[in-house]
Amino acid sequence: MDSIKECKSEEFERTIKEYLKQGKEKLEKDLTGTREAIKLIAMDKTRDFIKTMDKGLDQSERDFLSSLIISGMFQSFCYGYGIGKIEGKTNNRVFL
């Protein structure tokens, strides 16, 4: 019974990794508008952070904060893409 669970777990991990890779490729090649929108949102969130914290950041700090936000949003997109593909394939909801 445990070996069946491990096999299913390994299969799920392989599948989600493949779909994450596909999501990343799609974001890099096909969805340039989405990428640009994410960058604009990150710049807005950086400005909001500066206003909320009432703290000035120099250009390199603003760029770093924006890149952190962009990275997180890219990862979220890829996971959403992968989970959506798994749910569509299995017709079951996926909870991580």
N, C-alpha and C positions, 0 to 999 in steps of 0.2 A: 504494500500500500504506500509506504514512504517513497519507494523508488518511482512509483507512478507520479506522485506529487512532485518529486524532484525533476522528473522528465518534463512534466507540464510547465514547471517553473522555468526550467532552462529554455524550453521552447518559447515561452512568453517573453523571456529576456532577449532571446535572439530576434524575435519578431519585433519587439518594441525598439530595439537598437536599429534594425533595418528601417523601420518607419520613421524614427528620429532622423536618420541619415537622409531619407527621402524628403522629409520636411525641411531640413536644412538646405538641401539642393534646390528645392522648390522656391524657398525664400531667397536664395542667392541668385537664381537664374530667372525664374518666371514672375516673381512677385516684387518687382522693383518698387512699385508704388507703395506696397505694404512696408517695405524696408525704409523708404523715405518717410512715411507716416510715423513709423516707430522712432526715427531719429528726431522728428519734429516734436513728438510727444515727450521724448527724453529731455529736449531742451526746455520745453514748458515746465516739466517736473523739476528741473534744476532751478529754474527761476522761482518756482513756487517754494522750493526748499530754502532758497536764499531769503525770500520774503518772510516765510514762516519763522525761520531761525534768527532772522534779523542779524545775519552775519554775511559779510562780504567774502567772496571767494575769488582768487585770482584766476586767470584764464586756464592754467594747467589744472587747477582743482575743479573748475567747472567742466572741463573736458573729461577729466577722470570720472566725476560723478555721472555725467551723461553716458559715458561708455559703460559704466556699471549698470545703469538703467537699461540701456540698449541690449546689453548682454542678457540680462534677466528676461526682457521681453522677447528676444529671439528664442531663448530656451523655452519660454512658456508657449510660444507659437509652435515650436517643434513638438513639444509634448502633447499639446492639443491636437495637432495634426495626427500624430501617431496613435493617440488614444481613440480619436475619431475613426481612423481606419480600422483599428481592432474592433471597435464597437460595431462598425458597419459590416465587418467580415463575420463576426460571431453572433451578431444580433443580441448581445448582452452588454450591460453597462459595466464599465471598468472602473474600479476604485483603487487608487494608489495609496 
